[in-house]
Amino acid sequence: MRLFYASGSPYARIVRVALRELGLTARVEEVEVTLRDPNSALLPYNPGGKVPALQLDNGTVINESLLVLAYLDTQHAGRKLLPMDGSDGWKALSELGRAYAFLDAVTVWNRELRFGQKAPGVIALERERADRAADALEAALVGGGYAGPLDAAQIVLAAALENFARRHKVWDWRSGRPKLSAFLDRIAARPSFSETIQPEIDL
Ligand SMILES: N[C@@H](CCC(=O)N[C@@H](CS)C(=O)NCC(=O)O)C(=O)O
């Protein structure tokens, strides 16, 4: 298999972390590609031009990080990153959805700053959304959420937080949120995270 990724992408990083946590790296060649580039080597495989994209051995290409995670979970015999049997009352899916929504929301804000019009209305709305979501996540952690053996929800939440720390510094999400802060510091120490650390940008 081949995984197309960009080193700065939090979505691609989620998959790269999962490959390492699931012991699947020997089966997947990681291919770094350029983004927003009409000559990108990615485009023949994913005309939408987004990473991650996973090419299977039969040539099929799966994009969208969540779908790639779902596929990878069929490729190992260990504990599922994405339990689909309701054994935990669907808590894992609930936490995963909330973590993805959090990452998506700050991504809108980040893209407005990097590639958009820097529209004050958009930025104010997204900042407010991000603060609200982060406060709810802090409360979830206080209540015992995002705990237990590493699963997809924890990977996505940690990848989101570290992305903000390294590539969206305009937002001091750590302030007043000690549980979220400690959560990231704990998970970021795992080899799967340190091996896939994103380059920093000044934003
Ligand atoms: N929902 C997608 C988001 C993927 C995404 O937005 N990837 C970004 C990098 S973080 C990208 O490839 N952007 C290139 C572009 O917009 O042309 C997923 O979960 O995989």
The ligand as a Tripos MOL2 file, in Angstrom:
@<TRIPOS>MOLECULE
LIG
   20    19     1     0     0
SMALL
NO_CHARGES

@<TRIPOS>ATOM
      1 N1        -11.8050   15.6890    5.6360 N.3       1 LIG1
      2 C1        -10.5030   15.4250    5.0870 C.3       1 LIG1
      3 C2         -9.6390   16.6900    5.1910 C.3       1 LIG1
      4 C3         -8.3330   16.5270    4.4450 C.3       1 LIG1
      5 C4         -7.6640   17.8830    4.2080 C.2       1 LIG1
      6 O1         -8.3040   18.9300    4.3130 O.2       1 LIG1
      7 N2         -6.3870   17.8380    3.8840 N.am      1 LIG1
      8 C5         -5.6620   19.0700    3.5910 C.3       1 LIG1
      9 C6         -4.3520   19.1200    4.3460 C.3       1 LIG1
     10 S1         -4.6030   19.3540    6.0620 S.3       1 LIG1
     11 C7         -5.3180   19.1410    2.1260 C.2       1 LIG1
     12 O2         -4.9420   18.1480    1.5650 O.2       1 LIG1
     13 N3         -5.4270   20.3290    1.5200 N.am      1 LIG1
     14 C8         -5.0440   20.5510    0.1590 C.3       1 LIG1
     15 C9         -6.0020   21.4170   -0.5670 C.2       1 LIG1
     16 O3         -6.9260   21.9740    0.0400 O.co2     1 LIG1
     17 O4         -5.8490   21.5520   -1.7940 O.co2     1 LIG1
     18 C10        -9.8620   14.2430    5.8230 C.2       1 LIG1
     19 O5        -10.2760   13.9530    6.9600 O.co2     1 LIG1
     20 O6         -8.9880   13.5770    5.2550 O.co2     1 LIG1
@<TRIPOS>BOND
     1     1     2 1
     2     2     3 1
     3     2    18 1
     4     3     4 1
     5     4     5 1
     6     5     6 2
     7     5     7 1
     8     7     8 1
     9     8     9 1
    10     8    11 1
    11     9    10 1
    12    11    12 2
    13    11    13 1
    14    13    14 1
    15    14    15 1
    16    15    16 2
    17    15    17 1
    18    18    19 2
    19    18    20 1
@<TRIPOS>SUBSTRUCTURE
     1 LIG1         1 GROUP 0 **** ****
